[in-house]
């Protein structure tokens, strides 16, 4: 009887080579010489702070103006929405009165009184 071939035998990769490749892939990479040297991070930190300070100032200037216009636009939209709903309630009340639906008239009038 012939023994079945393993996957490594089918692919033609030697088991020792495969183990060596796995071990290589699991090793930590060698650090560059620059990474081993001690670095004075205060210079980098001060540069970063100056860059972020400048960019934060620019962002603040850009966002403050639209906030004002966004708030006024939002207020206008809310007022329009409320006026539209009030109009619809009044239409509903008028229709209820026309068809002589007393319960619907009563509910609609309560809603209108509560809204005003």
C-alpha distances in whole Angstrom, upper triangle without the diagonal:
4,6,9,12,15,19,20,17,18,22,22,24,23,23,26,28,27,29,32,33,33,35,37,37,38,41,45,46,49,52,55,58,60,58,59,62,65,67,70,69,73,73,70,72,75,74,72,75,77,75,74,78,78,76,77,80,79,77,80,83,80,80,83,85,82,82,86,85,82,84,87,85,83,87,88,85,85,89,88,85,88,91,88,88,91,92,89,91,94,93,91,94,97,94,94,98,98,96,98,95,97,94,92,95,96,92,92,96,94,92,94,96,94,93,96
4,6,9,12,16,17,14,15,18,18,20,20,20,23,25,24,26,28,29,29,32,34,34,35,38,42,43,45,49,51,54,57,55,56,59,62,63,67,66,70,70,67,68,72,71,69,71,74,71,71,74,75,73,74,77,76,74,77,79,77,77,80,82,79,79,83,83,80,82,85,82,81,84,85,82,83,87,86,83,86,88,86,85,89,90,87,89,92,91,89,93,95,93,93,97,97,95,97,94,95,92,90,94,94,90,91,94,93,90,92,95,92,91,94
4,7,9,13,14,12,13,16,16,18,17,17,20,22,21,23,26,26,26,29,31,31,32,35,38,40,42,46,48,51,54,52,52,56,58,60,64,63,66,67,64,65,69,68,65,68,71,68,68,71,72,69,70,74,73,71,74,76,74,74,77,79,76,76,80,80,77,79,82,80,78,81,82,79,80,84,83,80,83,86,84,83,86,87,85,86,90,89,87,90,92,90,90,94,94,93,94,91,93,90,88,91,91,88,88,91,90,87,89,92,89,88,91
4,6,10,12,10,10,14,14,16,16,16,20,21,19,21,24,24,24,27,29,29,30,33,36,38,41,44,47,50,52,50,51,54,57,58,62,61,64,65,62,63,66,65,63,66,68,65,65,68,69,66,67,71,70,68,71,73,71,70,74,75,73,73,77,76,73,75,78,76,74,78,79,76,77,80,79,77,79,82,80,79,83,84,81,83,86,85,83,87,89,87,87,91,91,89,91,88,89,86,85,88,88,84,85,88,86,84,86,88,86,84,88
4,7,8,6,6,10,11,12,13,13,16,17,16,18,21,21,21,24,26,26,27,30,33,35,37,41,43,46,48,47,48,51,54,55,58,58,61,62,58,60,63,62,60,63,65,62,62,66,66,64,65,68,67,65,68,71,68,68,71,73,71,71,75,74,71,73,76,74,73,76,77,74,75,79,78,76,78,81,79,78,82,83,80,82,85,84,83,86,88,86,86,90,91,89,91,88,89,86,84,87,88,84,84,87,86,83,85,88,85,83,87
4,5,5,6,9,10,11,11,10,14,15,13,15,18,18,18,21,23,23,24,27,30,31,34,38,40,43,45,44,44,48,50,52,55,54,58,58,55,56,60,59,56,59,62,59,58,62,63,60,61,65,64,62,65,67,65,65,68,70,68,68,71,71,68,70,73,71,70,73,74,72,72,76,75,73,75,78,76,76,79,80,78,79,83,82,81,84,86,84,84,88,88,87,89,86,87,84,82,85,85,81,82,85,83,80,83,85,82,81,84
4,5,5,6,9,9,10,10,14,14,12,14,17,16,16,19,21,20,22,25,28,29,32,35,38,41,43,41,42,46,48,49,53,51,55,55,52,53,57,55,53,56,58,56,55,59,60,57,58,62,61,59,62,64,62,61,65,66,64,64,68,68,65,67,70,68,66,70,71,68,69,73,72,70,72,75,73,73,76,77,75,76,80,79,78,81,83,81,82,85,86,84,86,83,85,81,79,82,83,79,79,82,81,78,80,82,79,78,81
4,5,5,6,5,7,7,10,10,8,11,14,13,14,17,18,18,20,22,26,27,29,33,35,38,40,39,40,43,46,47,51,50,53,54,51,52,56,54,52,55,57,55,54,58,59,56,58,61,60,58,62,64,62,61,65,67,64,65,69,68,66,68,71,69,67,71,72,70,70,74,73,71,74,77,75,74,78,79,77,78,82,81,80,83,85,84,84,88,88,87,89,86,87,84,82,85,85,81,81,84,83,80,82,84,81,79,83
4,6,5,6,7,8,12,12,11,14,16,16,17,20,21,21,23,26,29,30,32,36,38,41,43,42,43,46,49,50,54,53,57,57,54,56,59,58,56,59,61,58,58,62,62,60,61,65,64,62,65,67,65,65,68,70,68,68,72,72,69,71,74,72,71,74,75,73,74,77,77,74,77,80,78,77,81,82,80,81,85,84,83,86,88,86,87,90,91,89,91,88,90,87,85,88,88,84,84,87,86,83,85,87,84,83,86
4,6,8,10,11,15,14,13,16,18,18,18,22,23,22,24,27,30,31,34,37,39,42,44,43,44,48,50,51,55,54,57,57,54,56,59,58,55,59,61,58,58,61,62,59,61,64,63,61,64,66,64,64,67,69,66,67,71,70,67,70,73,70,69,73,74,71,72,75,75,72,75,78,76,75,79,80,78,79,83,82,80,84,86,84,84,88,88,87,89,86,88,85,82,85,86,82,82,85,84,81,83,85,83,81,84
4,6,9,11,14,12,11,15,16,15,16,19,20,20,22,25,28,28,31,34,36,39,41,40,41,44,47,48,51,51,54,54,51,53,56,54,52,55,57,55,54,58,59,56,57,61,60,58,61,63,61,61,64,66,64,64,68,67,65,67,70,68,67,70,71,69,70,73,73,71,73,76,74,74,77,78,76,78,81,80,79,83,84,83,83,87,87,86,88,85,87,84,82,84,85,81,81,84,83,79,81,84,81,79,83
4,6,9,12,10,10,14,15,14,16,19,19,20,22,24,28,28,30,34,35,38,41,40,41,44,47,48,52,51,55,55,52,53,57,55,53,57,58,56,56,60,60,57,59,63,61,60,63,65,63,63,67,68,66,67,70,70,67,70,73,71,70,73,74,72,73,76,76,74,77,79,77,77,81,81,79,81,85,84,83,86,88,86,87,91,91,90,92,89,90,87,85,88,88,85,84,87,86,83,85,87,84,83,86
4,6,8,7,7,10,11,11,13,15,16,16,19,21,24,24,27,30,32,35,37,36,37,41,43,45,48,48,51,51,49,50,54,52,50,54,56,53,53,57,57,55,57,60,59,58,61,63,61,61,64,66,64,65,68,68,66,68,71,69,68,72,73,70,71,75,74,72,75,78,76,76,80,80,79,80,84,83,82,85,87,86,86,90,90,89,91,88,89,86,84,87,87,83,83,86,85,82,84,86,83,81,84
4,5,5,6,9,10,11,12,14,15,17,19,20,24,25,27,30,32,35,38,36,37,40,43,45,49,48,52,52,49,51,55,53,51,55,57,55,55,58,59,57,58,62,61,59,63,65,63,63,66,68,66,67,71,71,68,70,73,72,70,74,75,73,74,77,77,75,78,80,79,78,82,83,81,83,86,86,85,88,90,88,89,92,93,92,94,91,92,89,87,89,90,86,86,89,87,84,86,88,85,83,86
4,5,5,6,9,10,11,12,14,15,17,19,22,23,26,29,32,35,37,36,36,39,42,44,47,47,51,51,48,50,53,52,51,54,56,54,54,57,58,56,57,61,60,59,62,64,62,62,66,67,66,66,70,70,67,69,72,71,69,73,74,72,73,76,76,74,76,79,78,77,81,82,80,82,85,84,83,86,89,87,88,91,92,91,92,89,90,87,85,88,88,84,84,87,85,82,84,86,83,82,85
4,5,5,6,9,10,11,12,14,15,17,20,22,23,27,29,32,35,33,33,37,40,42,45,45,49,49,47,48,52,51,49,52,55,53,53,56,57,55,57,60,60,58,61,64,62,62,65,67,66,66,70,70,68,70,73,71,70,74,75,73,74,77,77,75,78,81,79,79,82,83,82,83,87,86,85,88,90,89,89,93,94,93,94,91,92,89,87,90,90,86,86,89,87,84,86,88,85,83,86
4,5,5,6,9,10,10,12,14,16,19,20,21,25,27,30,33,31,32,35,38,40,44,43,47,47,45,46,50,49,47,50,52,50,50,54,55,53,54,58,57,56,59,61,60,60,63,65,63,64,68,68,65,67,71,69,68,71,73,71,71,75,75,73,76,79,77,77,80,82,80,81,85,84,83,87,89,87,88,91,92,91,93,90,91,88,86,88,88,85,84,87,86,82,84,86,83,81,84
4,5,5,6,9,10,11,12,15,18,19,21,25,27,30,33,31,32,35,38,39,43,42,46,46,44,45,49,47,46,49,51,49,49,52,53,51,53,56,55,54,57,59,58,57,61,63,61,61,65,65,63,65,68,66,65,69,70,68,68,72,72,70,73,75,74,74,77,78,77,78,81,81,80,83,85,84,84,88,89,88,89,86,87,84,82,85,85,81,81,84,82,79,81,83,80,78,81
4,5,5,6,9,10,11,13,16,18,20,24,26,29,32,30,30,34,36,38,42,41,45,45,43,44,48,47,45,48,50,48,48,52,53,51,52,56,55,54,57,59,58,57,61,63,61,61,65,65,63,65,68,67,65,69,70,68,69,73,72,71,73,76,75,74,78,79,77,79,82,82,81,84,86,85,85,89,90,88,90,87,88,85,83,85,85,81,81,84,82,79,81,83,80,78,81
4,5,5,6,9,10,11,14,15,17,21,23,26,29,27,27,31,34,36,39,39,43,43,41,42,46,45,43,46,49,47,47,50,51,50,51,55,54,53,56,58,57,57,60,62,61,61,65,65,63,65,68,67,65,69,71,68,69,73,73,71,74,77,75,75,78,80,78,80,83,83,82,85,87,86,86,90,91,90,92,88,89,86,84,87,86,83,82,85,83,80,82,84,81,79,82
4,5,5,6,9,10,13,14,16,20,22,25,28,26,27,30,33,34,38,38,41,42,39,41,44,43,41,44,46,44,44,48,49,47,48,52,51,50,53,55,54,54,57,59,58,58,62,62,60,62,65,63,62,66,67,65,66,70,70,68,70,73,72,72,75,76,75,76,80,79,79,82,84,83,83,87,88,87,88,85,86,83,81,84,84,80,79,82,81,77,79,81,78,76,79
4,5,5,6,9,12,14,17,20,23,26,28,26,26,30,32,34,37,37,40,41,38,40,43,42,40,43,46,44,43,47,48,46,47,51,50,49,52,54,53,52,56,58,56,56,60,60,58,60,63,62,60,64,66,63,64,68,68,66,68,71,70,70,73,74,73,74,78,77,76,79,82,81,81,85,85,85,86,83,84,81,79,81,81,77,77,80,78,75,77,79,75,74,77
4,5,5,6,10,12,14,18,21,24,26,24,24,28,30,32,35,35,39,39,37,38,42,41,39,42,45,43,43,46,48,46,47,51,50,49,52,54,53,53,56,58,57,57,61,61,59,61,64,63,62,65,67,65,65,69,69,67,70,73,72,71,75,76,75,76,79,79,78,81,84,83,83,87,88,87,88,85,86,83,81,83,83,79,79,81,79,76,78,80,77,75,78
4,5,5,9,9,12,15,18,21,23,21,22,25,28,30,33,33,37,37,35,36,40,39,37,40,43,41,41,44,45,44,45,49,48,47,50,52,51,51,54,57,55,56,59,60,58,60,63,62,61,64,66,64,64,68,68,67,69,72,71,71,74,76,74,76,79,79,78,81,83,82,83,86,87,87,88,85,86,83,81,83,83,79,79,81,79,76,78,80,77,75,78
4,6,8,9,12,15,18,21,23,21,22,26,28,29,33,32,36,36,33,35,38,37,35,38,41,39,38,42,43,41,42,46,46,44,47,50,48,48,51,54,52,52,56,56,54,56,59,58,57,60,62,60,61,65,65,63,65,68,67,67,70,72,70,72,75,75,74,77,80,79,79,83,84,83,84,81,82,79,77,79,79,75,75,78,76,72,74,76,73,71,74
4,7,9,12,15,18,21,23,21,21,25,27,28,32,31,35,35,33,34,37,37,35,38,40,38,38,42,43,41,42,46,46,44,47,50,48,48,51,53,52,52,56,56,54,56,59,58,57,60,62,60,61,64,65,63,65,68,67,67,70,72,70,72,75,75,74,77,79,78,79,82,83,83,84,81,82,78,76,79,78,75,74,77,75,72,74,75,72,70,73
4,6,9,12,15,18,20,18,18,22,24,26,29,29,32,33,31,32,36,35,33,36,39,37,37,41,42,41,42,45,45,44,47,49,48,48,51,54,53,53,56,57,55,57,60,59,58,61,63,61,62,66,66,64,67,70,69,69,72,74,72,74,77,77,76,79,82,81,81,85,86,85,86,83,84,81,79,81,81,77,76,79,77,74,75,77,74,72,75
4,6,9,12,15,17,14,15,18,20,22,25,25,29,29,27,28,32,31,30,33,35,34,34,37,39,37,38,42,42,41,43,46,45,45,48,51,50,50,53,54,52,54,57,57,56,59,61,59,60,63,64,62,65,68,67,67,70,72,71,72,75,75,75,77,80,79,80,83,84,84,85,82,83,80,77,79,79,75,75,77,75,72,74,75,72,70,73
4,6,9,12,14,12,13,17,19,21,24,24,27,28,25,27,31,30,28,32,34,32,32,36,37,36,37,41,40,40,42,45,44,44,47,50,49,49,53,54,52,54,57,56,55,58,60,59,60,63,64,62,65,68,67,67,70,72,71,72,75,76,75,78,80,80,80,84,85,84,86,83,83,80,78,80,80,76,75,78,76,73,74,76,72,70,73
4,6,9,12,10,10,14,17,18,22,22,26,26,24,26,30,29,28,31,33,32,33,36,37,36,38,41,41,40,43,46,45,45,48,51,50,50,54,55,53,55,59,58,57,60,62,61,62,65,66,65,67,70,69,69,73,74,73,75,78,78,78,81,83,82,83,86,87,87,89,86,86,83,81,83,82,79,78,80,78,75,76,78,75,73,75
4,6,8,6,7,10,13,15,18,19,22,23,21,23,26,25,25,28,30,29,29,33,34,33,35,38,38,38,40,43,42,43,46,48,48,48,52,53,51,53,56,56,55,58,60,59,60,63,64,63,65,68,68,68,71,73,72,73,76,77,77,79,82,81,82,85,86,86,88,85,85,82,80,82,81,77,77,79,77,74,75,76,73,71,73
4,5,5,7,9,12,13,17,18,21,21,19,22,25,24,23,27,28,27,29,32,33,32,34,37,37,37,40,42,41,42,45,47,47,48,51,52,51,53,56,56,55,58,60,59,60,64,64,63,66,68,68,68,71,73,73,74,77,77,77,80,82,82,83,86,87,87,89,86,86,83,81,83,82,79,78,80,78,75,76,77,74,72,74
4,5,5,7,10,12,15,17,20,20,19,22,24,23,24,27,28,28,29,32,33,33,35,37,38,38,41,43,43,44,46,49,49,49,52,54,53,55,58,57,57,60,62,61,62,66,66,66,68,71,70,71,74,75,75,76,79,80,80,82,85,85,85,88,90,90,91,88,89,86,84,85,85,81,80,82,80,77,78,79,76,74,76
4,5,5,8,9,12,13,17,16,15,18,20,20,20,23,25,24,25,28,29,29,31,34,34,35,37,39,39,40,43,45,45,46,49,50,49,51,54,54,54,57,59,58,59,62,63,63,65,68,68,68,71,73,72,74,77,77,77,80,82,82,83,86,87,87,89,86,86,84,81,82,82,79,78,79,78,74,75,76,73,71,73
4,6,8,9,12,13,16,16,15,17,20,20,19,22,24,24,25,28,29,29,30,33,34,34,36,38,39,39,42,44,44,45,48,49,48,50,53,53,52,55,57,57,58,61,62,61,63,66,66,66,69,71,70,72,75,75,75,78,80,80,81,84,85,85,87,84,84,81,79,80,80,76,75,77,75,72,73,74,71,69,71
4,6,9,13,14,17,18,17,19,22,22,22,25,27,27,28,30,32,32,33,36,37,37,39,41,42,42,45,47,48,48,51,53,51,53,56,56,56,58,61,60,61,64,65,64,66,69,69,69,72,74,74,75,78,79,78,81,83,83,84,87,88,88,90,87,87,84,82,83,83,79,78,80,78,75,76,77,74,72,74
4,6,10,12,15,15,15,17,20,20,21,23,25,25,26,29,30,31,32,35,36,36,38,40,41,42,44,47,47,47,50,52,51,53,56,56,56,58,61,60,61,64,65,65,67,69,70,70,72,74,74,75,78,79,79,81,84,84,85,88,89,89,90,88,88,85,83,84,83,80,79,81,79,75,76,77,74,72,74
4,7,9,12,13,13,15,17,18,19,21,23,23,25,27,28,29,30,33,34,35,36,39,39,40,42,45,46,46,49,50,50,51,54,55,54,57,59,59,59,62,64,63,65,68,68,68,71,73,73,74,77,78,78,80,82,83,83,86,88,88,89,86,86,83,81,82,82,78,77,79,77,74,74,75,72,70,72
4,6,9,9,9,12,14,14,15,17,19,20,21,23,25,26,27,29,31,31,33,35,36,37,39,42,42,42,45,47,46,48,51,51,51,54,56,56,56,59,61,60,62,65,65,66,68,70,70,71,74,75,75,78,80,80,81,84,85,86,87,84,84,81,79,80,80,76,75,76,74,71,72,73,70,68,69
4,6,7,8,9,11,12,14,15,17,18,20,21,23,24,25,27,29,30,31,33,35,35,37,40,41,41,44,46,45,46,49,50,50,52,55,55,55,58,60,59,61,64,64,65,67,69,69,71,73,74,75,77,79,80,80,83,85,85,86,83,83,81,78,79,79,75,74,75,73,70,71,72,69,66,68
4,5,5,6,9,10,10,12,14,15,16,18,20,21,22,24,26,26,28,30,31,32,34,37,37,37,40,42,42,43,46,47,46,49,51,51,52,54,56,56,57,60,61,61,63,66,66,67,70,71,71,73,75,76,77,79,81,81,82,80,80,77,75,76,75,71,70,72,70,66,67,68,65,63,64
4,5,5,6,9,10,10,12,14,15,16,18,20,21,22,24,25,26,28,30,31,32,35,36,36,39,41,41,42,45,46,45,48,50,50,51,54,55,55,57,59,60,61,63,65,65,66,69,70,71,72,75,76,76,79,80,81,82,79,79,77,74,75,74,71,70,71,69,66,66,67,64,62,63
4,5,5,6,9,10,11,12,14,15,17,18,20,21,23,24,26,27,29,30,32,34,36,36,38,40,40,41,44,45,45,47,50,50,51,54,55,55,57,59,60,61,63,65,65,67,69,70,71,73,75,76,77,79,81,81,82,80,80,77,75,76,75,72,70,72,70,67,67,68,65,62,64
4,6,5,6,9,10,11,12,14,15,16,18,20,21,22,24,26,27,28,30,32,33,34,36,38,38,39,42,43,43,45,48,48,48,51,53,53,54,57,58,58,60,62,63,64,67,68,68,70,72,73,74,76,78,79,80,77,77,75,72,73,73,69,68,69,67,64,65,66,63,60,62
4,5,5,6,9,10,10,12,14,15,16,18,20,21,22,24,26,26,28,31,32,32,34,36,36,37,40,41,41,43,45,46,46,49,51,50,52,55,55,56,58,60,61,62,64,66,66,68,70,71,72,74,76,76,77,75,75,72,70,71,70,67,65,67,65,62,62,63,60,57,59
4,5,5,6,9,10,10,12,14,15,17,19,20,21,23,24,25,27,29,31,31,33,36,35,37,39,40,41,43,45,45,46,49,50,51,52,55,56,56,58,60,61,62,64,66,66,68,70,71,72,74,76,77,78,76,75,73,70,71,70,67,66,67,65,62,62,63,60,58,59
4,5,5,6,9,10,11,12,14,16,17,18,20,22,23,24,26,28,30,30,33,34,34,36,39,39,40,42,44,44,45,48,49,50,51,54,55,55,58,59,60,61,64,65,66,68,70,70,71,74,75,76,77,75,75,73,70,71,70,67,66,67,65,62,62,63,60,57,59
4,5,5,6,8,10,11,12,14,15,16,18,20,21,22,24,26,27,28,30,32,32,33,36,37,37,39,42,42,43,45,47,47,49,51,52,52,55,57,57,58,61,62,62,64,67,67,68,71,72,73,74,72,72,69,67,67,67,64,62,64,62,59,59,60,57,55,56
4,5,5,6,9,10,10,12,14,15,16,18,20,21,22,25,26,26,29,31,30,32,35,35,35,38,40,40,41,44,45,45,47,50,50,51,53,55,56,57,59,61,61,63,65,66,67,69,71,72,73,71,70,68,65,66,66,62,61,62,60,57,57,58,55,53,54
4,6,5,6,9,10,11,13,14,15,17,19,20,21,24,25,26,28,30,30,32,34,35,36,38,40,40,41,44,45,46,47,50,51,52,54,55,56,58,60,61,62,64,66,67,68,70,71,73,74,71,71,69,66,67,66,63,62,63,61,58,58,59,56,53,54
4,5,5,6,9,10,11,12,14,16,17,18,20,22,24,24,27,28,28,30,33,33,34,36,38,38,40,42,43,44,46,48,49,50,52,54,54,56,58,59,60,62,64,65,66,68,70,71,72,70,70,68,65,65,65,62,60,61,60,57,57,58,55,52,53
4,5,5,6,8,10,10,12,14,15,16,18,20,21,22,24,26,26,27,30,31,31,33,36,36,37,39,41,41,43,45,46,47,49,51,51,53,55,56,57,59,61,62,63,65,67,68,69,66,67,64,61,62,62,58,57,58,57,53,53,54,52,49,50
4,6,5,6,9,10,10,12,14,15,16,19,21,21,23,25,25,27,29,30,31,33,35,35,36,39,40,41,42,45,46,47,49,50,51,53,55,56,57,59,61,62,63,65,67,68,69,67,66,64,62,62,62,58,57,58,56,53,53,54,51,48,49
4,5,5,6,9,10,11,13,14,16,18,20,20,22,24,25,26,29,30,30,32,34,35,36,39,40,41,42,44,45,47,49,50,51,53,55,56,57,59,61,62,63,65,66,68,69,67,67,65,62,62,62,59,57,58,57,53,53,54,52,49,50
4,5,5,6,9,10,11,12,14,16,17,18,21,22,22,24,27,27,28,30,32,32,34,36,37,38,40,42,43,44,46,48,48,50,52,53,54,56,58,59,60,62,64,65,66,64,64,62,59,60,60,56,55,56,54,51,51,52,50,47,48
4,5,5,6,9,10,10,12,15,16,16,19,21,20,22,25,25,26,28,30,31,32,34,35,36,38,40,41,42,44,46,46,48,50,51,52,54,56,57,58,60,62,63,64,62,62,60,57,57,57,54,52,53,52,48,48,49,47,44,45
4,5,5,6,9,10,11,13,15,16,17,20,20,21,24,25,26,28,30,30,32,34,35,36,38,40,41,42,44,45,47,48,50,51,52,54,56,57,58,60,62,63,64,62,62,60,57,58,57,54,53,53,52,49,48,49,47,44,45
4,5,5,6,9,10,12,13,15,17,18,19,21,23,23,25,27,28,29,31,33,34,35,37,39,40,41,43,44,45,47,49,50,51,53,55,56,57,59,61,62,63,61,62,60,57,57,57,54,52,53,52,48,48,49,47,44,44
4,5,5,6,9,11,11,12,15,16,16,18,21,21,22,24,26,26,28,30,31,32,34,36,37,38,40,42,43,44,46,47,48,50,52,53,54,56,58,59,60,58,58,56,54,54,54,51,49,50,49,45,45,46,44,41,42
4,5,5,6,9,10,11,13,15,15,16,19,20,21,23,25,25,26,29,30,31,33,35,36,37,39,40,42,43,45,46,47,49,51,52,53,55,57,58,59,57,57,55,52,53,52,49,47,48,47,44,43,44,42,39,40
4,6,6,7,9,11,12,14,15,16,18,19,21,22,24,25,27,28,30,31,33,34,36,37,39,40,42,43,45,46,48,49,51,52,53,55,57,58,59,58,58,56,53,53,53,50,48,49,48,44,44,45,43,39,40
4,6,6,7,9,11,12,13,15,17,17,19,21,22,23,25,27,28,29,31,33,33,35,37,38,39,41,43,44,45,47,49,50,51,53,55,56,57,56,56,54,51,51,51,48,46,47,46,43,42,44,42,38,39
4,6,6,6,9,10,10,12,15,15,16,18,20,21,22,24,25,26,28,30,31,32,34,36,37,38,40,42,43,45,46,47,49,51,52,53,55,53,53,51,48,48,48,45,43,44,43,40,39,41,38,35,36
4,6,5,7,9,10,11,13,15,15,17,19,20,21,23,25,26,27,29,31,32,33,35,36,38,40,41,42,44,46,47,48,50,52,53,54,52,52,51,48,48,47,45,43,43,42,39,38,39,37,34,34
4,5,6,7,9,10,11,13,14,16,17,19,20,22,23,25,26,28,29,31,32,34,35,37,38,40,41,43,44,46,47,49,50,52,53,51,52,50,47,47,47,44,42,42,42,38,38,39,37,34,34
4,5,5,6,8,10,10,12,14,15,16,18,20,21,22,24,25,26,28,30,31,32,34,36,37,38,40,42,43,44,46,47,49,50,49,49,47,44,44,45,42,39,40,40,36,35,37,35,32,32
4,6,5,6,9,10,10,12,14,15,16,18,20,21,22,24,25,27,28,30,31,33,34,36,37,39,40,42,43,45,46,48,49,47,47,45,43,42,42,40,37,38,37,34,33,34,32,29,30
4,5,5,6,9,10,11,12,14,15,17,19,20,21,23,24,26,27,29,30,32,33,35,36,38,39,41,42,44,45,47,48,46,46,45,42,42,42,39,37,37,36,33,32,33,31,28,28
4,5,5,6,8,10,11,12,14,15,16,18,20,21,22,24,26,27,29,30,32,33,35,36,37,39,41,42,43,45,46,45,45,44,41,40,41,38,36,36,36,32,31,33,31,28,28
4,5,5,6,9,10,10,12,14,15,16,18,20,21,22,24,26,27,28,30,31,33,35,36,37,39,41,42,43,45,43,43,42,39,38,39,36,34,34,34,30,30,31,29,26,27
4,5,5,6,9,10,11,12,14,15,17,18,20,21,23,24,26,27,29,30,32,33,35,36,37,39,41,42,43,42,42,40,37,37,37,34,32,32,32,28,27,29,27,23,24
4,5,5,6,9,10,11,12,14,15,16,18,20,21,23,24,26,27,29,30,32,33,35,36,38,39,41,42,41,41,39,36,36,36,34,31,31,31,28,26,28,26,23,23
4,5,5,6,9,10,11,12,14,15,16,18,20,21,23,24,26,27,29,30,32,33,35,36,37,39,40,39,39,38,35,35,35,33,30,31,31,27,26,28,26,23,23
4,5,5,6,9,10,10,12,14,15,16,18,20,21,23,24,26,27,29,30,32,33,35,36,38,39,37,37,36,33,33,33,30,28,29,28,25,24,25,24,20,21
4,5,5,6,9,10,11,12,14,15,16,18,20,21,23,24,26,27,29,30,32,33,35,36,37,36,36,34,31,31,31,28,26,26,26,23,22,23,21,18,18
4,5,5,6,9,10,11,12,14,15,16,18,20,21,23,24,26,27,29,30,32,33,35,36,35,35,34,31,30,31,28,26,26,26,23,21,23,22,18,19
4,5,5,6,9,10,10,12,14,15,16,18,20,21,23,24,26,27,29,30,32,33,34,33,33,32,29,29,29,27,24,25,25,22,20,23,21,18,19
4,5,5,6,9,10,11,12,14,15,17,18,20,21,23,24,26,27,29,30,32,33,31,31,30,27,26,27,24,22,22,22,19,18,20,18,14,16
4,5,5,6,9,10,11,12,14,15,17,18,20,21,23,24,26,27,29,31,31,30,30,29,26,25,26,23,21,21,21,18,16,18,17,13,14
4,5,5,6,9,10,10,12,14,15,16,18,20,21,23,24,26,27,29,30,29,29,29,25,25,26,23,20,21,22,18,17,19,19,15,15
4,5,5,6,9,10,11,12,14,15,17,18,20,21,23,24,26,27,28,27,27,26,23,23,24,21,18,19,20,16,15,18,17,13,15
4,5,5,6,9,10,11,12,14,15,16,18,20,21,23,24,26,27,25,25,24,21,20,21,18,16,16,17,13,12,14,13,10,11
4,5,5,6,9,10,11,12,14,15,17,18,20,21,23,25,26,25,25,24,21,20,21,19,16,16,17,14,12,14,14,11,11
4,5,5,6,9,10,11,12,14,15,17,18,20,21,23,24,23,24,23,20,19,21,18,15,16,18,14,13,16,16,13,14
4,5,5,6,9,10,10,12,14,15,16,18,20,21,22,21,21,20,17,17,18,15,12,14,14,11,10,13,13,10,12
4,5,5,6,9,10,11,12,14,15,17,18,20,21,20,20,19,16,15,16,14,11,11,12,9,7,11,11,8,9
4,5,5,6,9,10,11,12,14,15,17,19,20,19,20,20,16,15,17,15,12,13,15,12,10,13,14,12,12
4,5,5,6,9,10,11,12,14,15,17,18,17,18,18,14,14,16,14,10,12,14,11,10,14,15,12,14
4,5,5,6,9,10,10,12,14,16,16,15,15,15,11,10,12,10,7,8,10,8,7,11,12,10,12
4,5,5,6,9,10,11,12,14,15,15,15,15,12,10,12,12,8,8,11,10,7,11,13,11,12
4,5,5,6,9,10,11,12,14,14,15,16,12,11,14,13,10,11,14,12,11,14,16,15,16
4,5,5,6,9,10,11,12,11,12,12,9,8,11,10,7,9,12,11,10,14,15,14,16
4,5,5,6,9,10,10,10,10,11,8,6,8,9,5,7,10,10,9,12,14,14,15
4,5,5,6,9,10,10,11,13,10,8,11,12,9,10,13,13,12,14,17,17,17
4,5,5,6,8,9,11,12,9,9,12,13,10,12,15,15,14,17,19,19,20
4,5,5,6,5,7,9,6,5,9,10,8,10,13,13,13,16,18,18,19
4,6,5,6,7,10,8,6,10,11,10,10,14,15,14,16,19,19,20
4,5,8,10,13,11,10,13,15,13,14,17,18,17,19,22,22,23
4,6,9,11,10,10,13,14,14,15,18,19,19,21,23,23,24
4,6,9,9,8,11,13,13,14,16,18,18,20,22,23,24
4,6,6,6,9,10,11,12,14,16,16,18,20,21,22
4,5,5,6,9,10,10,12,14,15,16,18,20,21
4,5,5,6,9,10,11,12,14,15,17,18,20
4,5,5,6,8,10,11,12,14,15,16,18
4,6,5,6,9,10,10,12,14,15,16
4,6,5,6,9,10,11,12,14,16
4,6,5,6,9,10,11,12,14
4,5,5,6,9,10,11,12
4,5,5,6,8,10,11
4,5,5,6,8,10
4,6,5,6,9
4,5,5,6
4,5,5
4,6
4
